Amino acid sequence: MNSERAGCGALSEAIVFLDYFKDLHDPRQQGKVLYPLNEVLLLCLLAVLAGCETFTDIDRFGQEKLGLLRRFLPFRDGTPAHDRLGEIFAALDAEKFQSSFVSWVSALTGAPADVIAIDGKTLRRSYQKKGAKDAIHMVSAFAARQRLVLGQIKVDEKSNEIVAIPKLLDMLSIEGAVITIDAMGCQREIARQIVDKGADYVLALKGNQARLREDAALFAAEQKAKGFKDTTVSRHETVDGDHGRIETRSYTVFHDLAWLQEHHNWPGLQSLVMVESTREIGDRIEQETRLYITSLVLLAHQIGPVIRDHWAIENSLHWVMDMVFRDDECRVRKDNAPANFTTIKHMAHNLISRAPGKDSMRLKRKVAAWSDDYLVRLIAA
């Protein structure tokens, strides 16, 4: 036992992430704390990396892996029970916890992200019938090409994304990046904030900006009918096929927007993008036209991949959180616990994403559960 504790400093290099959480306020009465906050955070992150999905799972992991944990930190009083873990996570300030997470990720990535996709996801089981508390909604920023979560903000309803997005942008270093947001974030103030922070935006244009969309859609349709002879455009087409589905995307970028700016004066607006999609699935053909506004001055073949990158947050984050981390089945509900537990899962997601090898995230978590050495390598990634 003593030798295990004596060796706890041997792996200090592997837990540098704790340095970014050392100023996080511990709301517990200090004279009664048996389990230091840094030990609790390390326990939970290692457990989630190894496949744990609930505080009960983490409780059992702590009991079974105490020897491993003491390779990092003393854990003199062992590990907390599941109900104590829940109380600690419920009491931690969610915004400060997320700010510490953002600082850690910034150091982890080093280079700024090229494309940052912002989107929200509801934690479906976080609602509480008692007290009629709605499920919380997490708005996340995702580095689309690095496949890393950069930050997240908790809101009480999906409609509050408009309030959350500016807070999230304030937390992040976005200079030089391209920010992509679905229609909910297509707001004049958000566009101004992005431009003022030295970044560019690509915003989906839908009904929440009714007049702007109507004018843009009418102009795009008229110019298409005229063969685009009265305006300056660039065009590009892609064809993708997979599992019996063929999808053709035609990108048209309108570069002359003096007419639109005269009527709407949108911050930083440089181009209007029209994406026309045709999906062929067997005998069924589906067609869709989407519009985007952007501060970028790029040709169609350059902006097409940026628009496609936005969907990485659906496929490489939201889907992974549901299918690999079982987000929609998680019943953590009390106070700040759902948001803070999601932050731990996002930390695990980032470490597994950075780990070398072509294995799936699901398989890497399985290996982490089987092999202490592999788990140590993940935490040090």
C-alpha positions in Angstrom: 0.0 0.0 0.0 2.7 2.5 1.0 4.7 1.7 -2.1 1.7 2.4 -4.3 1.2 5.7 -2.6 4.8 6.6 -2.8 4.7 6.0 -6.5 1.8 8.2 -7.1 4.0 11.0 -8.5 5.4 8.8 -11.1 2.5 9.4 -13.5 2.1 13.1 -12.7 3.0 14.0 -16.3 -0.1 12.0 -17.4 -2.6 14.1 -15.5 -1.7 17.6 -16.5 -5.4 18.2 -17.3 -5.9 18.6 -13.6 -3.8 21.8 -13.7 -6.6 23.5 -15.6 -9.2 22.6 -12.9 -7.1 23.5 -9.9 -8.8 26.9 -9.5 -12.3 25.4 -9.7 -14.2 26.2 -6.5 -15.1 23.2 -4.4 -18.4 24.1 -2.7 -18.1 21.5 0.1 -17.1 22.5 3.6 -13.4 22.0 3.5 -13.1 20.5 7.1 -15.4 17.7 6.0 -13.9 16.8 2.7 -12.7 13.2 2.5 -12.3 13.0 -1.2 -10.3 15.9 -2.8 -11.8 17.3 -5.9 -8.8 16.5 -8.1 -9.2 12.8 -7.1 -12.9 12.9 -7.9 -12.3 14.4 -11.3 -9.5 11.9 -12.1 -11.6 9.0 -11.0 -14.6 10.1 -13.1 -12.5 10.7 -16.2 -10.7 7.4 -16.0 -13.9 5.6 -15.4 -15.7 7.2 -18.3 -12.8 6.5 -20.6 -13.1 2.8 -19.5 -16.8 2.7 -20.4 -18.6 3.8 -17.3 -21.9 5.5 -18.0 -23.4 6.2 -14.5 -22.2 7.2 -11.1 -22.9 3.7 -9.9 -20.6 2.4 -12.6 -17.9 4.9 -11.5 -18.4 3.8 -7.8 -17.7 0.2 -8.8 -14.7 1.2 -11.0 -13.2 3.1 -8.1 -13.5 0.0 -5.8 -12.0 -2.3 -8.4 -9.2 0.0 -9.7 -8.0 1.6 -6.5 -4.5 0.3 -7.1 -4.4 2.0 -10.6 -5.8 5.3 -9.2 -3.1 5.4 -6.5 -0.5 5.3 -9.3 -1.6 8.9 -10.0 -2.9 10.4 -6.7 -3.0 9.2 -3.0 -6.7 8.4 -2.6 -6.0 7.9 1.1 -9.7 7.5 1.9 -10.5 5.4 -1.1 -13.2 6.6 -3.6 -16.6 8.1 -3.0 -19.9 6.1 -3.2 -22.2 6.8 -6.2 -24.6 9.1 -4.2 -21.7 11.2 -3.0 -20.4 11.5 -6.5 -23.8 12.7 -7.6 -23.9 15.3 -4.9 -20.4 16.7 -5.8 -21.2 17.0 -9.5 -24.6 18.6 -8.7 -22.9 21.3 -6.5 -20.1 22.2 -8.9 -20.6 25.5 -10.8 -21.3 24.3 -14.4 -20.1 27.5 -16.1 -16.8 27.6 -14.3 -16.3 23.8 -14.9 -16.9 24.4 -18.6 -14.5 27.4 -18.6 -11.8 25.2 -17.1 -12.6 22.6 -19.8 -12.2 25.3 -22.5 -8.7 26.2 -21.2 -7.7 22.6 -21.1 -8.8 22.0 -24.7 -7.1 25.1 -25.9 -3.8 23.8 -24.5 -4.5 20.4 -25.9 -5.1 21.4 -29.5 -2.4 24.0 -29.7 -3.3 25.3 -33.2 -6.6 27.1 -33.7 -9.4 25.2 -35.3 -10.2 25.8 -39.0 -13.9 25.2 -38.9 -15.9 25.4 -35.6 -19.5 24.0 -35.8 -21.9 25.2 -33.1 -25.1 23.2 -32.4 -27.3 22.1 -29.5 -28.3 18.7 -28.1 -31.0 17.9 -25.6 -30.1 15.5 -22.7 -33.4 13.7 -22.9 -33.3 11.8 -19.6 -32.2 14.9 -17.6 -35.7 16.1 -17.0 -37.3 15.7 -13.6 -41.0 15.0 -13.1 -40.7 16.1 -9.5 -40.6 19.9 -9.7 -41.4 19.8 -13.4 -37.9 20.5 -14.5 -37.4 20.2 -18.3 -34.5 18.3 -19.9 -31.4 20.5 -20.2 -30.0 21.5 -23.6 -26.2 21.6 -24.2 -24.8 23.9 -26.9 -21.4 22.7 -28.0 -18.6 24.1 -30.2 -16.9 21.3 -32.2 -13.7 21.6 -34.1 -15.0 19.9 -37.2 -11.7 18.8 -38.8 -9.8 17.9 -35.6 -13.0 16.1 -34.2 -12.6 17.7 -30.8 -15.2 19.4 -28.5 -13.9 22.9 -27.8 -16.6 24.0 -25.3 -20.2 23.8 -24.2 -22.9 25.8 -22.4 -25.9 24.5 -20.6 -29.3 26.0 -21.3 -32.8 25.1 -20.1 -34.6 25.1 -23.4 -33.6 24.8 -27.1 -34.9 28.3 -27.7 -32.3 29.6 -25.4 -29.5 28.7 -27.8 -29.7 32.3 -28.9 -28.6 33.4 -25.5 -26.0 30.6 -25.1 -24.2 31.0 -28.3 -22.7 34.5 -27.5 -21.6 33.1 -24.1 -19.9 30.2 -25.8 -18.2 32.4 -28.3 -16.9 34.6 -25.5 -15.3 31.6 -23.9 -13.5 30.5 -27.1 -10.5 31.8 -29.0 -11.9 31.9 -32.5 -9.7 34.3 -34.4 -9.0 33.1 -37.9 -11.7 30.3 -37.7 -14.9 29.8 -39.6 -17.9 29.5 -37.4 -20.8 27.5 -38.8 -24.2 27.6 -37.1 -27.7 26.3 -38.0 -30.6 28.7 -38.4 -31.2 29.2 -34.7 -27.9 31.1 -34.5 -28.6 33.3 -37.6 -28.8 36.5 -35.6 -27.4 39.9 -36.4 -25.8 40.2 -33.0 -24.1 36.8 -33.3 -22.7 37.7 -36.7 -21.3 41.0 -35.4 -19.7 39.2 -32.4 -18.0 36.7 -34.7 -16.7 39.3 -37.1 -15.5 41.5 -34.2 -13.5 38.5 -32.8 -11.6 38.2 -36.1 -13.5 35.1 -37.3 -15.8 34.4 -40.2 -19.3 32.9 -40.3 -21.5 30.6 -42.4 -25.1 30.8 -41.1 -28.0 28.8 -42.3 -30.8 31.1 -43.5 -34.4 30.0 -42.6 -37.7 31.3 -41.3 -36.4 33.0 -38.2 -35.0 35.7 -40.5 -38.1 35.8 -42.7 -37.5 39.0 -44.7 -33.9 38.3 -45.3 -34.6 34.8 -46.4 -37.5 35.8 -48.7 -35.4 38.5 -50.4 -32.4 36.1 -50.8 -34.6 33.2 -52.1 -36.4 35.4 -54.6 -33.1 36.8 -55.9 -31.5 33.4 -56.2 -34.6 31.9 -58.0 -34.7 34.9 -60.4 -31.0 34.7 -61.2 -31.2 31.0 -61.7 -34.1 31.4 -64.2 -32.0 33.9 -66.1 -28.9 31.7 -66.2 -27.1 33.9 -63.6 -26.3 36.4 -66.4 -27.1 39.5 -64.3 -24.9 38.7 -61.3 -21.5 37.3 -60.4 -21.5 33.7 -59.3 -19.2 30.7 -58.9 -20.6 27.1 -59.1 -19.6 23.6 -58.1 -21.2 20.2 -58.1 -20.5 17.0 -56.1 -21.9 13.5 -56.4 -21.8 11.0 -53.5 -23.1 7.5 -53.4 -23.4 5.1 -50.4 -25.7 2.2 -49.4 -27.9 2.6 -52.5 -28.2 6.4 -52.1 -26.9 8.9 -54.7 -26.8 12.5 -53.6 -25.9 15.4 -56.0 -25.2 18.8 -54.5 -25.0 21.9 -56.6 -23.3 24.9 -54.9 -23.9 28.4 -56.2 -22.2 31.4 -54.5 -23.5 34.8 -55.3 -20.6 37.3 -54.9 -22.4 40.6 -55.7 -24.6 41.4 -52.7 -24.8 45.2 -52.8 -28.6 44.8 -53.3 -29.0 42.7 -50.2 -26.8 44.9 -48.0 -28.7 48.0 -49.1 -31.9 46.6 -47.6 -30.6 44.6 -44.7 -27.1 45.9 -43.7 -26.0 42.5 -42.3 -22.7 42.6 -40.3 -19.8 41.4 -42.4 -21.9 39.9 -45.2 -20.0 39.0 -48.3 -21.7 36.1 -50.1 -25.0 34.2 -50.4 -24.7 30.5 -50.9 -27.4 28.3 -52.5 -27.1 24.5 -52.1 -29.5 22.4 -54.2 -29.5 18.7 -53.2 -31.0 15.8 -55.1 -31.2 12.4 -53.3 -32.0 9.3 -55.2 -32.9 6.3 -53.1 -34.2 3.5 -55.3 -37.2 4.9 -57.2 -37.6 7.8 -54.8 -36.1 11.3 -55.6 -35.9 14.0 -52.9 -35.0 17.6 -53.6 -34.0 20.3 -51.2 -32.7 23.9 -51.5 -30.8 25.5 -48.6 -29.5 29.0 -48.3 -26.6 30.3 -46.3 -25.1 33.8 -45.6 -21.4 34.1 -45.0 -18.7 36.7 -44.4 -16.3 34.6 -46.5 -15.1 35.6 -49.9 -14.6 32.1 -51.4 -15.4 30.3 -54.6 -18.1 27.6 -54.6 -15.6 24.7 -54.6 -13.9 26.2 -51.5 -17.0 27.0 -49.5 -18.8 23.6 -50.2 -16.5 21.7 -47.8 -17.0 24.3 -45.1 -20.8 23.8 -45.2 -20.3 20.0 -45.2 -18.0 20.3 -42.2 -20.8 21.6 -40.1 -22.5 18.2 -40.1 -19.5 16.7 -38.4 -21.0 17.9 -35.2 -24.0 15.7 -35.9 -22.1 12.7 -37.1 -18.9 12.8 -35.0 -20.2 14.3 -31.8 -24.0 14.0 -31.2 -24.2 10.6 -32.8 -21.1 9.4 -30.9 -22.4 10.8 -27.6 -25.7 8.9 -28.1 -24.4 5.6 -29.5 -21.0 5.3 -27.7 -21.5 7.3 -24.5 -25.3 6.5 -24.2 -26.2 10.2 -23.6 -29.9 9.6 -24.2 -30.0 6.9 -21.6 -28.2 8.8 -18.9 -30.4 9.5 -15.9 -28.1 12.0 -14.1 -30.6 14.8 -13.3 -29.9 16.8 -10.1 -29.0 20.5 -10.4 -25.6 20.9 -12.3 -24.8 17.2 -12.4 -26.1 16.6 -16.0 -24.0 19.5 -17.5 -20.9 18.6 -15.5 -21.1 14.9 -16.3 -21.5 15.8 -20.0 -18.3 17.9 -19.7 -16.5 14.8 -18.3 -17.8 12.7 -21.3 -16.6 15.4 -23.7 -13.2 15.2 -22.1 -13.2 11.5 -22.6 -14.3 12.0 -26.2 -11.4 14.3 -26.9 -8.8 12.0 -25.4 -10.0 9.0 -27.3 -10.3 11.0 -30.5 -6.6 12.0 -30.1 -5.4 8.5 -29.4 -3.4 6.9 -32.2 -4.8 4.0 -34.2 -7.8 3.5 -36.5 -10.0 1.6 -34.1 -13.4 3.0 -33.4 -14.2 5.0 -30.3 -16.3 2.2 -29.0 -13.5 -0.3 -29.4 -10.9 2.0 -27.8 -13.2 2.3 -24.7 -13.4 -1.5 -24.5 -9.7 -1.8 -24.6 -9.4 0.9 -21.9 -11.7 -1.3 -19.7 -9.5 -4.3 -20.3 -6.0 -2.8 -20.1 -4.8 -0.4 -17.4 -1.7 0.4 -19.5 -3.9 1.5 -22.4 -6.1 3.6 -20.1 -2.9 5.3 -18.8 -1.9 6.0 -22.4 -5.3 7.5 -23.1 -5.2 9.9 -20.1 -1.7 11.0 -21.3 -2.8 11.5 -24.9 
